[in-house]
């Protein structure tokens, strides 16, 4: 690829090497590695079901509040919620908006329903009022903050937000901490028509945000020993909040317990029987026994526990056994597009309720990129300013970006998952 001096300067401003840019071009032109799925994880083969005693024991696991963080990626806009409506469906949306928006705070004075729909489709989804409580509409940000108050422990709240929305976010929820994706995580794009790197009208390379997988650097920098992750659009009503907060504590306690067991096994590797004990423990995470020389490296991984719900028609990421360099396969989360055609569908769906321990045994320094699969990225085609572009996104934060983590799946009650995907989910009838 021939790069101009201005191109190289743009790379250097983002801390990129030429090789990094060339790798992105290769992924845009030739696609991703989607050959990793071995088989779906199911109950009894990769997914666990807590007994009442196990749930209570994990929830009772001591967690220092000062070391617990809840991270909620919220950089995405609500574009899909308000696009693609035609005919009667569109008229229904506008009629409902005119009825409900004035009392919800969704509309501005004198603003038409058409203008309100356009405006709210472009703001971060976390700013949208998702539901009412005591006659007052609450945004998704406020709902997550309220749920955080209802468990035995309170985590430090962290949200991602576009840089352009940071000034509005900070006063909206002063107790939260806000993070933006750094320019080094931007990605290039490919112009499909010209069959060349995408450029602006003035000839500069076109850089775009790298998707939620770009938040891996934010996750790595969080000052926490255990991190819970949830989608911003997964908001439950008040009567379910305390119960879900309890499940979040149970998943976090389970992750802390797994990490403690990992550390003890690592310390005892050289003791009589230590290698065998560690190999047995690792069978929770791998589909086959590891060779003795592989055990130490397998233990030196961060830990996460992921909640799963019955699929019930949901579309999106799911639990799978994923091809690994050792141990046959290990547990991982795949997006729907990564599942080979013809493979038996899984029984469960990932609602994004994770608890992560991003530390390594023996005081080793944690570098998130070591446990990410950079080839597990995503490409899509979009129309941008009249041009057809192929867009590159980094491996999903809980998909390829965490592929190398020691992962355990636990089934969650289905009623703790309430995503808001369309405008009909947004405003109560």
C-alpha positions in Angstrom: 0.0 0.0 0.0 1.3 3.4 -0.9 0.9 5.9 1.9 1.4 9.7 1.6 3.5 11.7 4.1 0.2 13.1 5.5 -1.0 9.5 6.0 2.1 8.6 7.9 1.7 11.7 10.1 -1.9 10.8 10.8 -0.7 7.3 11.9 2.0 8.7 14.1 -0.5 11.1 15.8 -2.5 8.0 16.8 0.6 6.0 17.9 0.3 3.6 15.0 3.1 2.0 13.0 2.8 1.4 9.2 2.5 -2.3 10.0 -0.6 -1.6 12.1 -2.2 0.3 9.3 -1.3 -2.5 6.8 -2.9 -5.1 9.1 -6.1 -3.1 9.2 -6.1 -2.9 5.4 -5.7 -6.7 5.2 -8.6 -7.3 7.5 -10.8 -4.8 5.5 -9.9 -6.5 2.2 -9.8 -10.2 3.1 -12.1 -10.5 6.1 -11.9 -12.0 9.6 -11.2 -15.3 11.2 -14.7 -16.8 11.7 -13.6 -20.5 11.8 -13.3 -20.8 15.6 -16.6 -22.3 16.7 -16.4 -25.9 17.7 -19.9 -26.5 19.2 -22.5 -24.5 21.3 -22.1 -24.6 25.1 -25.2 -26.1 26.8 -26.2 -27.0 30.3 -23.9 -29.7 31.5 -21.4 -29.0 28.7 -20.1 -25.5 29.4 -23.0 -23.8 31.1 -23.6 -24.3 34.9 -26.9 -23.9 36.8 -26.5 -22.6 40.3 -28.2 -24.3 43.2 -29.7 -22.0 45.8 -26.7 -22.9 48.0 -24.2 -22.1 45.3 -25.9 -18.8 44.6 -25.8 -17.7 48.2 -22.2 -18.9 48.7 -21.0 -16.8 45.7 -23.0 -13.8 46.8 -21.5 -14.0 50.3 -18.0 -14.0 48.8 -16.3 -10.9 50.2 -15.8 -8.1 47.7 -14.2 -4.9 48.7 -16.4 -2.0 47.4 -13.4 0.1 46.7 -12.1 -2.6 44.3 -15.4 -3.3 42.5 -16.4 -1.4 39.3 -19.4 -1.6 37.1 -18.5 -0.7 33.5 -21.4 0.0 31.1 -20.4 0.6 27.4 -22.7 3.4 26.2 -21.0 5.0 23.3 -23.5 3.9 20.7 -26.3 6.1 19.4 -30.0 5.1 19.2 -30.0 5.3 15.4 -31.5 1.8 14.8 -34.3 2.4 17.3 -35.7 5.3 15.2 -34.8 4.3 11.6 -36.5 2.3 8.9 -40.1 3.1 9.8 -42.5 3.5 6.9 -46.2 3.5 6.3 -48.6 2.7 9.2 -45.7 1.8 11.6 -44.1 5.2 11.1 -47.5 6.9 11.7 -47.9 4.9 14.9 -44.5 6.0 16.1 -45.2 9.7 15.5 -48.7 9.5 17.1 -47.3 7.8 20.2 -44.4 10.3 20.3 -46.8 13.3 20.2 -48.7 11.7 23.1 -45.9 10.7 25.3 -42.8 12.8 24.5 -44.0 16.1 26.0 -44.4 14.6 29.5 -41.2 12.5 29.2 -38.9 15.4 28.5 -37.9 13.7 25.2 -39.1 16.7 23.1 -38.0 20.4 23.2 -40.4 23.3 23.2 -42.0 23.8 19.8 -40.3 20.7 18.4 -42.3 18.6 15.9 -42.5 14.8 16.3 -40.5 14.4 13.1 -37.7 16.6 14.5 -37.7 14.8 17.9 -37.3 11.4 16.2 -34.4 12.6 14.1 -32.7 14.3 17.1 -33.1 11.4 19.6 -31.9 8.9 17.0 -28.5 10.6 17.1 -27.8 10.8 20.8 -26.1 8.1 23.0 -28.8 5.6 23.9 -28.0 6.0 27.6 -29.6 9.5 27.6 -33.0 8.2 26.4 -35.7 7.9 29.1 -36.4 4.2 29.2 -39.2 3.9 31.7 -41.2 5.8 34.3 -41.0 5.7 38.1 -43.4 7.6 40.3 -44.5 9.6 37.3 -40.9 10.6 36.3 -39.1 9.4 33.3 -35.6 7.9 34.0 -32.8 7.6 31.5 -30.9 4.4 31.1 -27.9 6.0 32.9 -30.2 6.8 35.9 -31.7 3.4 36.0 -28.3 1.6 36.1 -27.2 4.0 38.9 -30.4 3.3 40.9 -29.9 -0.5 40.6 -26.4 -0.1 41.8 -27.7 1.2 45.1 -29.9 -1.9 45.8 -27.4 -4.7 46.4 -25.3 -5.4 49.5 -22.4 -3.7 47.8 -22.1 -0.7 45.6 -19.7 -0.6 42.7 -18.0 2.4 41.2 -20.0 3.3 38.1 -18.1 3.7 34.8 -19.7 4.5 31.5 -18.2 5.0 28.1 -19.5 8.0 26.1 -18.6 9.7 22.8 -16.2 12.6 23.3 -18.9 15.0 21.9 -21.3 14.0 24.6 -18.9 14.2 27.6 -20.0 17.8 28.6 -23.6 16.7 28.8 -22.9 13.4 30.6 -20.9 14.6 33.6 -23.6 16.9 35.1 -26.3 14.3 34.2 -24.9 11.8 36.6 -22.1 13.4 38.7 -21.4 10.2 40.7 -20.4 8.3 37.6 -17.0 8.3 35.9 -17.0 8.8 32.1 -14.6 7.4 29.5 -14.1 8.1 25.8 -12.5 5.9 23.2 -9.0 7.1 22.6 -7.9 8.1 19.0 -5.3 5.2 18.9 -8.3 2.8 18.8 -9.7 4.3 15.6 -9.9 2.2 12.5 -9.5 2.9 8.8 -12.2 2.2 6.2 -12.2 0.8 2.6 -13.9 2.6 -0.3 -15.8 -0.2 -2.1 -16.2 1.8 -5.4 -12.6 3.1 -5.8 -11.2 -0.1 -4.3 -8.8 1.9 -2.1 -8.5 3.2 1.4 -11.4 5.6 2.1 -10.6 9.3 2.1 -12.4 12.5 2.7 -13.0 15.1 0.0 -9.7 16.8 0.8 -7.8 13.5 0.4 -7.2 12.8 4.1 -7.6 9.2 5.3 -11.0 8.6 6.8 -10.7 7.3 10.4 -13.7 6.0 12.4 -14.4 4.9 16.0 -13.4 1.2 16.3 -16.6 -0.2 17.9 -17.1 -1.3 21.4 -14.1 -3.6 21.2 -12.0 -0.5 21.3 -13.0 -0.2 24.9 -10.6 -2.9 25.9 -8.0 -0.2 26.8 -10.6 1.4 29.0 -11.2 -1.9 30.8 -7.5 -2.4 31.3 -7.1 1.0 32.9 -10.0 0.7 35.4 -8.7 0.8 39.0 -10.6 -2.3 40.1 -10.0 -5.9 41.2 -13.4 -7.1 39.9 -15.3 -5.5 37.0 -19.0 -6.1 36.2 -20.1 -5.4 32.6 -23.6 -4.8 31.3 -25.2 -3.4 28.1 -26.6 0.1 28.6 -30.0 -0.9 27.0 -30.6 -3.8 29.4 -32.8 -2.0 32.0 -35.3 -3.8 34.2 -38.3 -2.3 36.1 -37.8 -1.3 39.7 -39.4 -4.4 41.1 -36.7 -6.6 39.5 -33.7 -4.4 40.2 -32.8 -5.7 43.7 -33.0 -9.3 42.5 -30.8 -8.6 39.5 -28.3 -6.7 41.7 -28.1 -9.8 43.8 -27.3 -11.9 40.7 -24.6 -9.4 39.7 -23.0 -9.8 43.2 -23.2 -13.6 42.8 -21.4 -13.5 39.4 -18.8 -11.2 40.9 -18.3 -13.4 43.9 -18.0 -16.5 41.6 -15.3 -14.7 39.6 -13.4 -13.7 42.7 -13.6 -17.3 44.0 -12.3 -18.7 40.6 -9.4 -16.2 40.7 -8.5 -17.2 44.2 -8.5 -20.9 43.3 -6.4 -20.1 40.2 -3.8 -18.2 42.3 -3.6 -21.0 44.9 -3.1 -23.7 42.2 -0.4 -21.5 40.5 1.4 -21.1 43.8 1.3 -24.9 44.3 2.3 -26.0 40.9 5.8 -27.3 42.0 4.4 -29.1 45.1 3.7 -32.9 44.8 0.5 -33.3 42.9 0.2 -29.6 42.2 0.4 -30.0 38.4 -2.3 -32.7 38.4 -4.6 -30.6 40.6 -4.3 -27.6 38.4 -4.9 -29.7 35.3 -8.1 -31.1 36.8 -9.3 -27.6 37.8 -8.7 -26.3 34.3 -11.1 -28.8 32.8 -13.9 -26.4 33.8 -12.6 -24.1 31.1 -11.1 -26.5 28.5 -12.8 -29.3 26.6 -9.8 -31.7 26.9 -6.9 -32.3 29.2 -3.9 -30.1 28.8 -0.4 -31.4 28.5 1.7 -30.9 31.6 3.8 -28.2 29.9 0.6 -26.3 29.0 -0.8 -26.0 32.5 1.2 -23.0 33.7 0.4 -20.8 30.7 -3.3 -21.8 31.0 -3.4 -20.7 34.6 -1.8 -17.3 33.8 -5.0 -15.8 32.4 -7.6 -13.4 33.6 -11.0 -14.7 34.8 -14.6 -13.9 33.8 -18.0 -15.4 34.7 -20.7 -14.7 32.1 -24.4 -14.9 32.7 -26.5 -16.6 30.0 -30.3 -16.8 29.5 -32.3 -19.2 27.4 -32.3 -18.1 23.8 -36.1 -17.8 23.3 -35.7 -16.2 19.9 -33.0 -13.6 20.9 -30.5 -12.8 18.2 -26.9 -12.0 19.1 -23.9 -13.5 20.9 -24.0 -16.9 22.5 -21.8 -19.3 24.5 -19.6 -21.7 22.5 -16.7 -23.9 22.7 -14.1 -22.1 20.7 -11.0 -23.6 19.0 -7.9 -23.1 21.2 -4.2 -23.7 20.8 -4.2 -26.1 23.7 -6.9 -28.2 25.5 -8.9 -28.7 22.3 -11.3 -25.8 22.9 -12.1 -23.3 25.6 -15.3 -21.4 26.4 -15.9 -18.2 24.6 -18.7 -15.9 23.4 -19.4 -15.6 19.7 -21.6 -13.2 17.7 -24.2 -14.7 15.5 -22.3 -14.0 12.3 -19.3 -16.0 13.6 -21.3 -19.2 13.8 -20.8 -21.5 10.8 -23.8 -22.1 8.6 -25.4 -25.5 9.4 -24.0 -25.7 13.0 -26.7 -26.7 15.5 -27.9 -23.5 17.2 -27.1 -22.9 20.8 -29.7 -23.0 23.6 -28.6 -19.8 25.4 -28.0 -16.2 24.6 -25.5 -13.7 26.1 -27.4 -10.8 27.6 -24.1 -9.2 28.5 -23.9 -9.7 32.3 -20.3 -10.3 33.0 -18.0 -10.3 36.1 -14.3 -10.1 35.3 -11.2 -10.4 37.4 -8.5 -8.7 35.3 -5.5 -9.8 37.3 -3.0 -12.6 36.9 -1.4 -14.9 39.4 2.0 -14.3 40.9 1.8 -10.6 40.6 2.2 -10.6 36.8 1.2 -7.5 35.0 -2.1 -7.7 33.1 -2.1 -6.6 29.5 -5.5 -7.1 27.9 -4.1 -7.3 24.3 -2.3 -10.6 25.3 -5.6 -12.3 25.7 -7.4 -10.8 22.7 -7.7 -12.3 19.2 -7.1 -9.4 16.8 -8.3 -11.4 13.8 -11.8 -11.8 15.3 -12.9 -8.4 14.1 -16.0 -7.3 12.2 -16.5 -5.6 8.9 -19.7 -4.1 7.6 -20.8 -2.0 4.6 -22.3 1.4 5.2 -23.2 4.5 3.1 -21.2 7.5 4.5 -21.6 10.9 2.8 -22.6 9.3 -0.5 -19.8 6.7 -0.5 -20.1 3.0 0.0 -17.5 2.1 2.7 -16.4 -1.2 4.3 -16.1 -0.4 8.0 -13.8 -2.2 10.4 -14.6 -2.8 14.1 -12.2 -4.3 16.7 -13.0 -7.7 18.1 -16.1 -7.3 20.4 -15.3 -6.4 24.0 -16.8 -9.7 25.3 -16.2 -11.7 22.1 -12.8 -11.9 20.4 -11.3 -9.2 22.7 -11.7 -11.6 25.7 -11.1 -14.8 23.8 -8.1 -15.8 25.9 -9.8 -15.3 29.3 -10.6 -18.2 31.6 -14.4 -18.2 31.1 -17.3 -19.8 33.1 -20.9 -19.6 32.0 -23.8 -19.5 34.5 -27.5 -19.6 33.5 -29.5 -16.5 34.6 -33.2 -16.2 35.1 -34.7 -15.0 31.8 -36.7 -12.2 33.4 -33.5 -10.4 34.4 -32.9 -9.6 30.8 -35.0 -6.7 29.3 -33.2 -5.1 26.3 -34.6 -1.9 24.7 -34.0 -2.4 21.0 -36.8 -0.6 19.3 -38.9 2.5 20.0 -41.8 0.3 21.1 -39.6 -0.9 24.0 -38.7 2.7 24.9 -42.0 4.3 25.8 -44.5 2.4 27.9 -48.0 2.2 26.4 
